[in-house]
Amino acid sequence: MFPIPAMVVSTVAVLSSVRRGGQRAMAFGRSIFAHHGTPRVERIATRDALEEFARLPYQVYAGRAAWWPPDVQNEIDFLTRRTPAAAFLDLAGFCARRGHQMVARVSAVINHRYNAHWNEHLGHLIHFEALEDENEATVAMLKEAMAWLRSRGMKAVRTGFAAFLDYPYAIDNYGRLPSFLLRGNPAYYHCYLKDAGFETEKGQVDYTATLDAPTLERYRGIIEAGLSTGATVKSWRQYGFLAAIDAWTDVTNAAFDRHWGWNPVTRAEVRPMLASLGDTAVADLSMIAEMNGQAVGAVFSVPDWSTMLARIRRGSTIDPERGGGTRGALINIGVTQEARGRGIAVTMAARSFLAMAQQGMRYAGYTLVLDDNWASRRTAESLGARITDNFVTYRCNFP
Ligand SMILES: CC(C)(COP(=O)(O)OP(=O)(O)OC[C@H]1O[C@@H](n2cnc3c(N)ncnc32)[C@H](O)[C@@H]1OP(=O)(O)O)[C@@H](O)C(=O)NCCC(=O)NCCS
C-alpha cells in the first residue's frame, strides 16, 4: 500500500493537461518506425526530450480500451527538480532511441531520505516504460541507468516501488484497467527487466470487496464492535480536513516506520498535496481513529475517479468491479504500534467502505498489500475482499 497518495493529487491537478495531451497514431506498444539502426542511449537533457519522455506511455498503451495516463506535467517538473521531493533526491532521466524515435525511458533516482532511514545504499529506477520488440535498446538503457547509480556509490537498485514515486509491475490482468493509478504494464516488461539483471524482490496483491447488502450489514456489525476498541473513528470531514492531513502524516510516519520500501515524509510537503481534496468525497471516505485524544489510526480513500482520470476508448465500458463510477479505493491504512490488535484497522476500513456504498459505489479496492503483510491482508479478508490483481517489485544487487 502506498504511504503517500501524491499521485492522486497531482493527477487531479493536471487533469486538463493530460486530457489535452493527444494520443499519437501508434499500434499497441509498437513503434511505427522500422527497426533499423543501432539503438543509442541518451540522458534527457532538453525540453523537447523531456516532453517526449513524459509522453512515451501514450505510445505504449494507446491500444488499450482503458488505462491510467501519465501525469505529464508532474514528470517534467520532477525531472527539472521543481517538486518538493527534489530536495531529497539526485536524479537523471535516460532514454533509448532508434533513429529519432524514443523507444524506452527510465529515471534513475538516489533517494537520500530513504537511504538515511534504512541505512542502505539503494538506488531506484522509476518511470520505466518501453515499446515492444526493443529488448536490445531497453536493456542497454537500463544498464546505463544502473551504471549511473553504481558510480554514485549505490550497492543495489530497485524498480517498481518507491514511496511517492513508483508503483509495482503487474503480473496478471494485463488487459484490464488496474486499480486506481496502478501500473497496467505489458507482459514483455518482465523480459526486459530480467535481461537487465533484475530479480523479483517482493510481491504485492490488490484486493476488491463487493459492497452488497449482506457485506454492508457485516460492516455495520464491525463498526458496532469497534465501539469497544477504546478508539473513536471520524471521517476527515468530521475531524477537520486540515487537521486530518497532519494526523495522517504523523500516524503514517509512525505506523510505516518499519514498513518495507517506505521513507518518512514531512507535514510541510504533505499539506499542499492534500489540502485541495477537502471539497471532494475523500473527506467522507477517509478516516482518523483517536484514543485518549491522540490520533492512532488513519485511512486515506478515494472515490471512483476512473471516468474523470482514466483514458477510456470511445465505445468501451469498464467492468464495474474495476471502475466506471462504481469502484472506490482505500489507498492507505495505518495504526500506531501501541494501538494495534484491537480491531481499529478493520473498523476504520469498514467505515470507509460503508461511506463508499452510501456514495453509490458497488465495489471497494483495498489497494496494494505486500504478500507478507499478513496483518493488512487479514484486515482486507475480514472485510470480505478477495485478491483481484498481482504485482511485483524488482531488485538487482550490484556485483
Ligand atoms: C496493518 C495494520 C493497519 C493493522 O492494524 P490493526 O488495528 O492492528 O488491525 P486489526 O486489529 O483491525 O486487525 C485486523 C485483522 O488483522 C489480524 N491481524 C492483526 N495483526 C496481525 C498480525 N500481526 N499478524 C496476522 N494477523 C494480524 C487481526 O487478527 C484481524 O483479523 P480478524 O478480523 O480475522 O481477527 C497495522 O498492523 C499497521 O499499521 N501496520 C503497519 C502499516 C501497514 O502495514 N499498513 C498496511 C499497508 S498495506
The ligand as a MOL file (V3000), in Angstrom:
LIG
                    3D

  0  0  0     0  0            999 V3000
M  V30 BEGIN CTAB
M  V30 COUNTS 48 50 0 0 0
M  V30 BEGIN ATOM
M  V30 1 C -1.9960 -3.4690 9.0930 0
M  V30 2 C -2.4680 -2.6510 10.2970 0
M  V30 3 C -3.1040 -1.3750 9.7820 0
M  V30 4 C -3.4890 -3.4950 11.0940 0
M  V30 5 O -3.9600 -2.6710 12.1610 0
M  V30 6 P -4.7000 -3.2680 13.4710 0
M  V30 7 O -5.5420 -2.1900 14.0270 0
M  V30 8 O -3.6980 -3.8920 14.3490 0
M  V30 9 O -5.6130 -4.4110 12.8150 0
M  V30 10 P -6.9430 -5.0270 13.4650 0
M  V30 11 O -6.7320 -5.1350 14.9470 0
M  V30 12 O -8.1280 -4.2860 12.9670 0
M  V30 13 O -6.9250 -6.4880 12.8640 0
M  V30 14 C -7.3750 -6.7450 11.5550 0
M  V30 15 C -7.1670 -8.2020 11.2200 0
M  V30 16 O -5.7670 -8.4920 11.0850 0
M  V30 17 C -5.3810 -9.5050 12.0090 0
M  V30 18 N -4.0450 -9.1530 12.4670 0
M  V30 19 C -3.6940 -8.0210 13.1290 0
M  V30 20 N -2.3690 -8.0560 13.3480 0
M  V30 21 C -1.8990 -9.1990 12.7940 0
M  V30 22 C -0.6040 -9.7820 12.6710 0
M  V30 23 N 0.4970 -9.1690 13.1540 0
M  V30 24 N -0.4860 -10.9500 12.0090 0
M  V30 25 C -1.5650 -11.5620 11.4780 0
M  V30 26 N -2.8370 -11.0580 11.5830 0
M  V30 27 C -2.9840 -9.8970 12.2340 0
M  V30 28 C -6.4090 -9.4600 13.1110 0
M  V30 29 O -6.4990 -10.6800 13.8020 0
M  V30 30 C -7.6480 -9.1370 12.3250 0
M  V30 31 O -8.1120 -10.2960 11.6600 0
M  V30 32 P -9.5180 -10.9650 12.0920 0
M  V30 33 O -10.5520 -9.9030 11.7920 0
M  V30 34 O -9.6160 -12.1470 11.2090 0
M  V30 35 O -9.3640 -11.2670 13.5460 0
M  V30 36 C -1.2720 -2.3270 11.2560 0
M  V30 37 O -0.6130 -3.5280 11.5700 0
M  V30 38 C -0.2650 -1.3690 10.6520 0
M  V30 39 O -0.4340 -0.1570 10.7020 0
M  V30 40 N 0.8280 -1.9040 10.0740 0
M  V30 41 C 1.9100 -1.0600 9.5230 0
M  V30 42 C 1.4590 -0.2960 8.3110 0
M  V30 43 C 0.8740 -1.2110 7.2910 0
M  V30 44 O 1.4180 -2.2670 7.0120 0
M  V30 45 N -0.2350 -0.7800 6.6870 0
M  V30 46 C -0.9010 -1.5120 5.6680 0
M  V30 47 C -0.1540 -1.4100 4.4050 0
M  V30 48 S -0.9020 -2.4370 3.1660 0
M  V30 END ATOM
M  V30 BEGIN BOND
M  V30 1 1 1 2
M  V30 2 1 2 3
M  V30 3 1 2 4
M  V30 4 1 2 36
M  V30 5 1 4 5
M  V30 6 1 5 6
M  V30 7 2 6 7
M  V30 8 1 6 8
M  V30 9 1 6 9
M  V30 10 1 9 10
M  V30 11 2 10 11
M  V30 12 1 10 12
M  V30 13 1 10 13
M  V30 14 1 13 14
M  V30 15 1 14 15
M  V30 16 1 15 16
M  V30 17 1 15 30
M  V30 18 1 16 17
M  V30 19 1 17 18
M  V30 20 1 17 28
M  V30 21 1 18 19
M  V30 22 1 18 27
M  V30 23 2 19 20
M  V30 24 1 20 21
M  V30 25 1 21 22
M  V30 26 2 21 27
M  V30 27 1 22 23
M  V30 28 2 22 24
M  V30 29 1 24 25
M  V30 30 2 25 26
M  V30 31 1 26 27
M  V30 32 1 28 29
M  V30 33 1 28 30
M  V30 34 1 30 31
M  V30 35 1 31 32
M  V30 36 2 32 33
M  V30 37 1 32 34
M  V30 38 1 32 35
M  V30 39 1 36 37
M  V30 40 1 36 38
M  V30 41 2 38 39
M  V30 42 1 38 40
M  V30 43 1 40 41
M  V30 44 1 41 42
M  V30 45 1 42 43
M  V30 46 2 43 44
M  V30 47 1 43 45
M  V30 48 1 45 46
M  V30 49 1 46 47
M  V30 50 1 47 48
M  V30 END BOND
M  V30 END CTAB
M  END
